Amino acid sequence: MRKRRASGADQEHTGIDLAPMLDFVTNLLIFFIITAVFVKEAGLEVNRPTSFEQPQDEDSKSIQIQILENGEIWVDNRAVDVRAVRANVERMSAVNPDSGVLILAQERAPTGTLVEVVDQVHLGGINNITFSTTQ
């Protein structure tokens, strides 16, 4: 059998109805916007002192540790490795058990080195740490 072709006026145009898909996408968009969690990340800002005054009587027995911009660590006017900080702190605190630690860090000193030094001082048995910066 032969199919008959309808004339152009009788022919209906069939297509895909996109309205339900657009409704669905709009509902998904609204759902994800409503359920999204907008959290502002909390940060810690550290304000370092701008100048340093020479320690007085009470602080004169402090153990001074200097951290330079290039990451060098100086304890008792000697360049030491970060692994030697603990031994130096233990030795100096054995002489003066009431002493604290004064960490003098230059403004551009690496923060990672500063944290390692603080960890070594804590391992050395001293929790009284004072921070200051030099320019």
Backbone as a ProteinNet text record, in pm:
[ID]
protein_1_A
[PRIMARY]
MRKRRASGADQEHTGIDLAPMLDFVTNLLIFFIITAVFVKEAGLEVNRPTSFEQPQDEDSKSIQIQILENGEIWVDNRAVDVRAVRANVERMSAVNPDSGVLILAQERAPTGTLVEVVDQVHLGGINNITFSTTQ
[TERTIARY]
81.1	0	86.1	31.4	102	53.8	147.5	109.5	68.6	-28.2	-75.5	-9.5	26.8	82.2	-26.8	-26	-127.4	-78.7	-167.6	-128.3	-62.9	5.1	80.4	-3.6	-128	-213.2	-260	-276.1	-324.1	-212.7	-90	24.4	50.7	59.6	89.5	238.8	289.8	432.1	443.1	508.1	528.9	671.3	691.4	824.2	831.1	945	964	924.8	840.3	796.8	902.2	969.9	1078.8	1032.5	909.6	860	873.8	838.9	857.9	1004.3	1093.1	1235.8	1287.1	1242.5	1284.3	1230	1107.6	1052.9	1136.1	1174.1	1253.6	1390.2	1456.8	1588	1575.1	1469.4	1448.4	1427.3	1350.2	1330.1	1460.4	1542.7	1672.8	1760.6	1761.6	1842.8	1798.7	1670.3	1619.3	1654.7	1642	1674.7	1821	1911.8	2054.9	2094.1	2029.4	2059.8	2015	1898.9	1846.4	1927.8	1968.6	2038.9	2188.9	2241.2	2385.1	2422.9	2538.6	2588	2693.5	2666.8	2761.3	2834.6	2958	3036.6	3154.4	3170.7	3287.7	3399.6	3508	3621.5	3678.9	3698.4	3756.3	3907.7	3969.1	4113.9	4169.1	4295.5	4362.3	4461.1	4440.3	4533.1	4623.6	4751.4	4848.9	4910.9	4900.3	4964.5	5092.3	5202	5331.1	5371.1	5442.7	5490.1	5584.6	5584.7	5666.1	5807.9	5828.4	5963	5991.9	6118.6	6161.1	6252	6222.7	6308.4	6394.5	6512.7	6604.3	6544.9	6551	6491.2	6552.1	6467.6	6510.9	6552.2	6550.5	6598.2	6524.9	6392	6312.8	6331.4	6339.3	6351.8	6496.5	6592.7	6732.9	6775.5	6703.1	6738.2	6663.2	6598.1	6528.2	6628.5	6591.3	6671.5	6628.6	6720.5	6687.2	6715.3	6615	6628.2	6591.4	6681.4	6656.3	6632.6	6534.7	6505.8	6520.6	6612.5	6640.3	6551.2	6553.5	6470.3	6501.4	6627.7	6665.7	6640.9	6583.1	6549.1	6655.5	6763.4	6868	6815.8	6860.7	6819.5	6944.6	6937.9	7050	7005.3	7080.6	7056.1	7186.3	7177.7	7295.4	7409.3	7375.7	7470.5	7546.9	7481.4	7539.1	7432.5	7471.2	7378.3	7359.6	7235.4	7206.3	7100.3	7093.4	6989.5	6863	6748	6622.4	6618.2	6689.8	6691.3	6776.4	6864	6949	6886.3	6773.7	6708.6	6666.8	6610.5	6564	6679	6791.7	6905.8	6958.3	6965	7012.1	6915.9	6786.9	6688.1	6695.3	6708.4	6719.6	6845.4	6956.7	7082.9	7071.9	7015.8	7008	6901.9	6795	6694.9	6741.1	6837.1	6894	6975.1	7040.3	7117.9	7024.3	6916.7	6822	6680.1	6626.3	6497.2	6377.9	6388.1	6276.4	6277.6	6367.6	6380	6271.3	6238.6	6145.9	6222.5	6151.5	6214.5	6160.5	6251.5	6216.5	6255	6156.4	6183.2	6175.7	6288.6	6297.8	6297.6	6191	6180.6	6178.7	6257.3	6250.4	6115.5	6074.5	5939.9	5917.6	6016.8	6002.5	6052.9	6067	6112.9	6006	6047.9	5949.8	5866.9	5737.4	5646.4	5666.6	5696	5718.9	5837	5942.9	6059.1	6021.3	5942	5897.8	5817.4	5729.1	5647.4	5735.1	5833	5924.7	6003.7	6049.4	6124.8	6036.3	5912	5820.8	5796	5780.2	5761.2	5882.4	6001.6	6122.8	6136	6096.3	6101.3	6003.3	5884.7	5787.2	5841.1	5905.2	5964.2	6078.6	6143.2	6250.6	6200.8	6069.5	6014.5	5978.6	5980.1	5946	5817.7	5722	5595.9	5581.8	5673.7	5671.3	5748.7	5676.6	5739.8	5685.1	5778	5742.7	5790.3	5707.2	5741.7	5764.8	5858.9	5883.8	5942.5	5935.3	5990.9	6101.2	6188.2	6294	6284.7	6339.5	6333	6464.4
-116.4	0	123.6	215.4	337.5	441.1	513.2	615.4	741.5	801.8	924.5	1043.6	1132.2	1256.1	1359.2	1420.4	1523.8	1653.1	1736.7	1864.8	1948.8	2054.5	2135.3	2198.4	2228.1	2292.3	2193.5	2067.6	1967.7	1910	1931.4	1870.7	1945.1	1870.9	1931	1920	2020.4	2019.7	1961.5	1849.4	1790.5	1815.4	1857	1883.1	1842.4	1863.3	1828.8	1948.9	1924.7	2030.4	2045.7	2159.7	2182.7	2249.6	2287.7	2357.7	2274.3	2144.7	2069.3	2055.5	2043.3	2032.8	2164.4	2277.5	2406.3	2426.1	2381.5	2388.9	2304.9	2187.1	2097.8	2159.8	2214.5	2277.5	2397.8	2475.6	2591.9	2547.3	2442.2	2390.7	2339.2	2271.1	2225.6	2344.2	2446	2564.1	2629.7	2645.9	2705.6	2617.4	2486.7	2395.1	2407.4	2408.8	2415.3	2551.5	2656.3	2788.4	2795.5	2741.6	2746.6	2658.5	2540.5	2447.7	2471.3	2559.5	2586.1	2654.7	2620.8	2678.8	2781.9	2903.4	3010.3	3040.5	2994.4	3010	3101.7	3199	3285.1	3220.9	3189.7	3127.2	3223.2	3171.9	3253.6	3250.9	3363.9	3373.8	3433.4	3415.1	3467.1	3572.9	3693.7	3800.4	3823.1	3825.9	3844	3981.5	4060.8	4192.1	4181.2	4190.7	4182.5	4320.3	4326.2	4456.1	4518.6	4650.2	4717.4	4746	4754.8	4783.3	4696.3	4688	4605.7	4687.6	4685.2	4751.1	4646.5	4684.9	4591.4	4545.5	4416.1	4364.9	4426.7	4438.7	4495.5	4383	4410.7	4315.3	4181.6	4189.2	4067.2	3981.4	4046.4	3972.7	3943.7	3995	3976.9	3831.6	3751.7	3611.6	3528.4	3594.3	3524	3466.4	3355.3	3294	3359.1	3422	3490.8	3401.7	3390.7	3316.6	3412.4	3427.8	3516.6	3433.1	3476.1	3411.6	3517.6	3494.5	3591.1	3567.1	3662.5	3653.7	3529.8	3488.8	3373.6	3240.6	3243.8	3121.8	3076.5	3151.1	3115.2	3137.5	3051.1	3059.2	3083.6	3184.7	3219.5	3205.4	3125	3107.9	3142.1	3233.3	3272.4	3316.8	3399.7	3455.3	3348.6	3233.7	3127.5	3079.9	3057.7	3002.8	2854.3	2811.2	2671.3	2620.8	2490.2	2425.6	2418.5	2404.4	2399.3	2278.9	2171.2	2052.2	2073.6	2174.7	2202	2302.4	2357.4	2457.2	2393.9	2276.3	2209.4	2185.8	2135.2	2108.1	2236.5	2343.8	2471.3	2526.7	2513.5	2562.8	2482	2350.5	2267.2	2301.8	2322.8	2356.6	2490.4	2589.7	2723.5	2729.6	2651.4	2652.4	2572.2	2481.6	2409.8	2505.1	2603.7	2702.6	2798.2	2837.9	2931.4	2878.3	2801.9	2735.2	2829.9	2952.3	3047.2	3127.9	3099.6	3180.5	3147	3247.3	3230.3	3240.6	3236.5	3245.7	3368.9	3445.2	3561.3	3529.5	3522.3	3493	3623.1	3662.8	3783.2	3739.1	3765.5	3725.7	3850.1	3848.5	3958.2	3952.8	4066.5	4075.5	3975.7	3947	3856.3	3715.3	3683.8	3549.8	3447.4	3328.8	3226.2	3181.7	3178.3	3140.5	2994.6	2908.4	2767.4	2748.4	2825.6	2818.2	2864.4	2970.1	3019.9	2914	2845.4	2741.8	2625.3	2587.2	2478.6	2516.2	2641.8	2687.8	2683.7	2729.1	2727.1	2583.5	2492.2	2350.8	2296.6	2330.1	2283.3	2343.2	2468.6	2531.3	2461.5	2430.1	2356.6	2219	2151.5	2021	2033.2	2151	2175.8	2204.7	2215.5	2230.9	2372.1	2465.5	2604	2641.9	2691.5	2736.6	2888	2956.4	3101.3	3158.5	3189.7	3238.8	3377.3	3468.2	3603.3	3624.2	3689.6	3714.2	3861.8	3891.3	4028.2	4023.4	4137.3	4144.9	4248.1	4228.9	4325.7	4361.1	4476.8	4519.1	4501.8
0	0	0	-57.4	-73.3	28.5	90.1	187	112.7	166.4	104.2	172	94.1	147.2	158.1	274	292.9	234.2	206.5	152.1	261.7	228	321.4	428.8	401.7	500.4	606	568.8	663	749.5	710.3	780.6	912	1022.1	1152.6	1180.1	1243.6	1279.3	1420	1431.7	1563.8	1606	1730.9	1784.6	1930.5	1988.4	2128.3	2212.8	2310.9	2400.7	2510.4	2513.9	2609.7	2738.8	2747.9	2867	2994.2	2997.1	3121.5	3161.1	3062.8	3095.2	3154.2	3100	3154.4	3295.4	3319.9	3455.6	3552.8	3507.8	3591.8	3623.2	3522.7	3543.1	3635	3619.5	3706.4	3851.6	3870.3	4006.3	4067.1	3988.2	4038.3	4076.7	3992.9	4021.1	4152.2	4170.2	4294.2	4413.5	4398.6	4507.1	4548.1	4450.9	4484	4539.9	4496.6	4552.6	4698.7	4726.9	4864.1	4958.3	4911.9	5000.8	5007.1	4923.1	4924.6	5055.7	5104.7	5228.5	5191.9	5227.4	5200.8	5330.2	5339	5460.3	5429	5510.6	5497.8	5577.9	5510.7	5577	5680.3	5799.1	5906.1	5894.1	5904.1	5896.2	6023.4	6041.4	6159.8	6115.2	6160.1	6128.2	6248.2	6221.9	6328.1	6312.4	6415	6416.5	6496.3	6426.2	6493.7	6543.8	6652.7	6700.5	6599.6	6593.9	6493.5	6542.4	6669.8	6719.6	6840.5	6870.3	6982.6	7072	7199.9	7297.7	7365.5	7401.8	7467.8	7599.6	7631	7753.7	7878.3	7980.5	8107.8	8203.1	8333.5	8433.4	8425.5	8425	8430.9	8305.4	8188.8	8064.1	8026.1	8101.1	8063.7	8074.8	8151.6	8160.7	8056.9	7962.7	7856.7	7756.6	7701.4	7595.7	7464.7	7396.3	7272.1	7152.7	7066.4	6941.7	6829.6	6734.1	6621.1	6495.7	6416.5	6288.7	6181	6088.9	5983.3	5862	5768.2	5647.9	5563.7	5563.8	5481.3	5552.7	5671.9	5743.8	5842.8	5856.1	5953.4	6094.8	6184.4	6324.2	6407.7	6492.7	6580.2	6724.9	6800.3	6943.4	7014.7	7109.7	7186.9	7094.4	6994.7	6897.6	6819.3	6797.1	6713.5	6616.1	6492.3	6393.5	6422.9	6434.5	6463.5	6366.3	6354.1	6276	6361.5	6296.2	6371.5	6465.1	6430.3	6516.5	6640.4	6639.8	6756.1	6851.9	6814.5	6900.3	7032.3	7026.8	7149	7246	7196.9	7284	7346.7	7268.5	7322.5	7427.1	7401.8	7497.8	7626.9	7615.8	7736.5	7815.1	7744.5	7811.6	7882.5	7816.7	7876.4	7987.3	7974.5	8081.8	8203.3	8184	8298.3	8385	8322.2	8396.3	8469.8	8403.8	8463.2	8441.6	8535.2	8515.3	8499.6	8549.1	8540.7	8411.7	8323.2	8202.5	8101.2	8022	7911.2	7781.1	7671.8	7540.1	7469.8	7411.8	7331.6	7187.8	7099.9	6959.6	6882.4	6825.2	6743.6	6597.5	6527.5	6387.9	6300.5	6193.8	6099.5	6028.3	5974.9	5917.4	5804.7	5727.2	5613.1	5643.8	5771.8	5810.6	5773	5727.5	5689.4	5809.4	5790.3	5897.6	5937.4	5840.3	5870.3	5964.5	5942.4	6031.3	6171.1	6180.1	6310.4	6385	6314.7	6378.2	6423.7	6342	6381.3	6506.2	6512.8	6630.2	6754.1	6741.7	6856.2	6901.3	6806	6841.7	6916.9	6871.6	6938	7078.3	7094.7	7227.5	7321.4	7272.2	7354.8	7392.3	7297.8	7328.4	7428.3	7429.2	7524.3	7664.2	7680.2	7814	7853.4	7762	7795.8	7723.6	7800.6	7742.3	7745.7	7813.4	7823	7704.1	7596	7473.5	7442.4	7411.5	7372.5	7230.1	7147.4	7007.5	6984.4	6896.8	6855.2	6714.2	6646.5	6512.4	6506.8	6413	6385	6238.3	6204.9	6065	5995
[MASK]
+++++++++++++++++++++++++++++++++++++++++++++++++++++++++++++++++++++++++++++++++++++++++++++++++++++++++++++++++++++++++++++++++++++++

